[in-house]
Amino acid sequence: MTSSTTVHSPLRLYGRSGELAILDGLLARLWQGDGGALVLTAPPGLGRSALLREAAAAHRPRGPVLYATASPDERGLPHSGLHALLTPESLLARLRERGAARPLLVCADDAHTWGPASRTALGLAARGLGAGSRVAVLIAADDGAAFAGLPALRLGPLDEDAASALLDRLTGGGEGAGSHVRRLPGVTEGLDRVVRVAEGLDPVVRAELLREAAGNPRLLTGLTRHLTPDQLAGRTPLPCPLPGAEGVLAAHADRLDGLPAHTRALLLLAAAAQEHEPAGAGADALLLLRAGTRTGLPRDFLDGVLFGSAATEGFLQRAGSRVHFSYPLFARAVLHHAPPARRRATHELLAALLAETGDRAAASAPSGDRPAPLASLVQLACAAPAPDTALAARLEAAATAPYPHGERSSALSRAAALTTDPPLRSARFAAAAEQAALAGDPDRARALLARTGAAGEQSASPGLAPYVHGLLALRTGPAADAHAALIAAAALLGPYDPRRGLDALLGAAEAAWVTGDAPGYLEAMGRIDPAPYDRAFAAYRAGMCAVLAGRTEAGHALLRQCLDPMNPADPAPAALLRAGVAALVLGEVAAACRTGARALAAVRTRGPDALLPQALEHLAYAELRAGLHAGARAHALEGLHAARRTGQPNSSVHLHAVLALAASVEGPAEACAAHCDAALAGAGPHGLAQPATLATWARARADLAAGRSEEAAARLGPLVRPGPRQGHFAARMLAVPCYVEAAVLAGRGAEEAGELHAAVAEFAGWTARTADPQAPAQLARCQALLAQAEEADARYAEALAHHDRAGGDFERARTQLLYGQWLRRRRRTREARTPLRDALVAFQRCSARAWAERAAGELRAAGEQGPSVRPATDGALSALTPQQQRIARCVAEGATNREVALRLSLSPRTVDHHLRNVFAALGIRSRTELARLLGPEGP
């Protein structure tokens, strides 16, 4: 394949750069006189024929091409790139002639459709191509079993980026959209028109098309071509099911005709059994065993396939007790291929088996009121040949029982598909989307929303679709958009659905909180009428509003009333999370940890799955405030995995910020920086001020641990200074102690004395109101940093006394480190060793590695010579004093004398004096030589 072909083909073949590179290699060897063979295998629609044509077009300037297919047809083929278009028989005859004068490329397309004799002959000819052959054979087939022994390349579905780029091109949104395109090689055969949507493709419709196509380019093309511009733009609902898949499904189903009858029957049972399961869940092997036995399939065959190692021609695979199709489109193809009467009979059989089994909800209902199992009703809905109002109503009623959210979503979507009344149909699709969102499947939720129609369309549940849009935006999009959507939805929901109206307002308040929009928070909470709810909720609402309005004392009194939910035996997860928030606002960090653990247990037990990342985030943040950094890291990592699994990038941003704070204590510095970058990268586009503030604070704290006080002060200044603030109102006071420490150590104490004293005064007011046990000690530490020499001793003693009452290794060790550093700077080195030694031990005990290194450096500078503080040195370096070693390492890192002085609390003149002695002791003359000596290649 020529370089020009490779560079200029992205508009024609999407996501196939790896496959094109392999074909490049095959052709390059052919042109050098060393042919070979390669089998391209893939299910229909993934572009195997397109790759053959790309290879043919690339080889044309170098030699002839023989292109064979079972049904020769030049439609869609690159005419100028072919030497001959042949039948399989003609191709085999030409191959027997051999002795090509020029390099010959043989392309055998759709070889799985050839007759058995032709396939065998083609395989023998391809295997006979030895070294020095001037012939290369490319074979395209849906299964490489007939060509065993030949090198094979299996094509997979397009990844999300490639499929998205193709969809942009199909809808006129990609590169070159303004020009007319007659054909897209590698996408579909004979595509002579491209859908144009002037207003652009609706994001929800985009997500549904990509999900439904499952990475199959021909299927994506077919689905897109069958939608109207209004449907693509989101102005009218999408049809259910989407049209345009028939051709690809029929091509997949062609493989079924040659299978044994037992295998075809089991595949139909497996495909039908998946209909009542959430997407990707597969089918229950025991249900298939019962169904197969009921239909007369041999027991040894069923046991071999479902529980043994028997094969089903590559269609099915097992994972524990579940049975999955190896390629999702095969399941749809099986249902598409089956006669309607047989398909209905299969669904009815499964419905009867599921009704016999029953389920949790049916067993717990009072006798006589037990509904049919939800899965059974879904199977009946699949068997319905036409819309069925009564069955749709039964499905909707059954979905109100406490089934898993994914099953309820499946039932409601089936009910919607059976509904003919447009407003009721739209409402049921919106309800199904809500359940999918609660199940942690936002892509499925958006797909269902695409069938509710444009905003403002008549619905039996006005406001439900905007409510679900707002919930999805809260977890996946800009928080300001979520706030606006949920406020609007609450106004529509309030008159007839107060529960969802309340949830919408609470979601709007949450969105305002994370953006740092206090007025927006007060607006949302102010719209809630607390009368219908319990005393704890009313106290929470009034208390949070009072705190944000500046009436802190009254707000704290109210918030104390909601620390324990009204039903301690079985509290709702949302109530426990609110109690945890109240505890953190009060500074009751121990209570916040206890409540967070209870909330996590409740979510694990009762769901919903979508709430798990938030429960883990709340607990991890409470543990950070309590100084339990290892526990916070463990819970935040679990929360990050849960957020990714349930498609909640905004939650991932919050959890990255929590992990950055934990890493700023435990290290390493690279982990802190990585989590900070991830949090800030997501927080910026979505307006998430709270995690952005926490991430910036974490980076500054890591700077302090490394002795980079100047950088730390520069990061923290905008977060805590008076005036227009860039930080979040709920995290601002927490960062003040770090800011004061960084500013003083950076030498800004004199020039910024006014700002520092103002920040400490405000922190003192906050300390008087909060119950945070560390706040009094941190306040005394800040005052000691700003105090005159004669007063600082007493302030440090006061801080340590507060630490004795509050506990917590990390904050106490920070105070001891600063106190020891202050003593050493005043040449009270003997006195300095005790607090520095205590700080070192405490940092080591709480795994604060970078902080322990900083304490060890201070201890060495104070003359400590123990093994726990001795750095790893070799040769001449061991002759330096501890202070000289510290200065040498700082200079080797590139620091100026002034920067070293600020970092080590020395004067520039002292640094210069020590540096001269270092040069003399090491026998070097420059800072460059010192850097080389202490670099990776030196000692």
Secondary structure as UniProt FT lines:
FT   HELIX           3..8
FT   TURN            10..12
FT   HELIX           17..31
FT   TURN            32..33
FT   STRAND          36..41
FT   TURN            44..45
FT   HELIX           48..59
FT   TURN            60..62
FT   STRAND          65..68
FT   TURN            75..76
FT   HELIX           79..81
FT   STRAND          84..86
FT   HELIX           88..97
FT   STRAND          104..108
FT   TURN            109..110
FT   HELIX           111..113
FT   HELIX           116..127
FT   TURN            131..132
FT   STRAND          135..141
FT   HELIX           144..147
FT   TURN            148..149
FT   STRAND          152..154
FT   HELIX           160..170
FT   TURN            171..172
FT   TURN            175..178
FT   TURN            185..187
FT   TURN            189..190
FT   TURN            198..199
FT   HELIX           203..213
FT   TURN            214..215
FT   HELIX           217..225
FT   HELIX           229..232
FT   TURN            233..234
FT   HELIX           246..253
FT   HELIX           254..258
FT   HELIX           261..273
FT   HELIX           274..276
FT   TURN            279..280
FT   STRAND          283..284
FT   HELIX           285..294
FT   TURN            295..296
FT   HELIX           299..306
FT   TURN            313..314
FT   STRAND          316..319
FT   TURN            320..321
FT   STRAND          322..325
FT   HELIX           328..337
FT   HELIX           340..357
FT   HELIX           360..364
FT   TURN            367..368
FT   HELIX           374..383
FT   HELIX           389..398
FT   TURN            399..400
FT   HELIX           405..417
FT   HELIX           422..438
FT   TURN            439..440
FT   HELIX           442..449
FT   TURN            450..451
FT   TURN            455..456
FT   TURN            462..463
FT   HELIX           464..476
FT   HELIX           479..493
FT   TURN            494..496
FT   HELIX           498..515
FT   HELIX           518..526
FT   TURN            531..532
FT   HELIX           535..548
FT   TURN            549..550
FT   HELIX           552..559
FT   HELIX           560..562
FT   TURN            568..569
FT   HELIX           573..586
FT   HELIX           589..606
FT   HELIX           609..611
FT   HELIX           612..625
FT   TURN            626..627
FT   HELIX           629..645
FT   TURN            646..647
FT   HELIX           649..666
FT   HELIX           669..686
FT   HELIX           689..705
FT   TURN            706..707
FT   HELIX           709..720
FT   TURN            729..732
FT   HELIX           733..735
FT   HELIX           736..745
FT   TURN            746..747
FT   TURN            749..752
FT   HELIX           753..769
FT   TURN            773..774
FT   HELIX           775..786
FT   HELIX           789..806
FT   HELIX           809..825
FT   TURN            826..827
FT   HELIX           829..845
FT   TURN            846..847
FT   HELIX           849..861
FT   TURN            862..863
FT   TURN            867..869
FT   HELIX           875..879
FT   HELIX           882..892
FT   TURN            893..894
FT   HELIX           897..904
FT   HELIX           908..922
FT   HELIX           927..934
FT   TURN            936..937
//
